[in-house]
Amino acid sequence: MPFIDARFSTPVDKAKEEVIKSRLGKTMSLIGKSEAYLMVQIESDCTLYFKGNNDEDSAFFEVKLLGKSTKENYEAVTKALCEIAQEELGISGNRVYVKFEEVEYWGFDSFMF
């Protein structure tokens, strides 16, 4: 049950959005989750200030998942998300934040997991 909220300060066209969405889906395997239940929100042209300025492009990823994972898995996902930002949008890893949230309760289709 992962949810990824991906925010970018740069524009993301529909073709690039599709590529990013697909890469995010593959990234979930690093924490033992599949794309089958992944929900993704991609927001572009966000005003993101980092280190007191917004003169360079930045990205913020928030990853929520049902249950827990390990620090090592989260590090692997962080690396993959930074690579996606760099390779797809030219955003340097030193301008990317990643937040993880482990959720105990998650509802879907009128029931709880």
Secondary structure, 3 states (H helix, E strand, C coil): CCEEEEEECCCCCHHHHHHHHHHHHHHHHHHCCCHHHCEEEEECCCCCCECCECCCCCEEEEEEEECCCCHHHHHHHHHHHHHHHHHHHCCCHHHEEEEEEEECCCEECCEEC
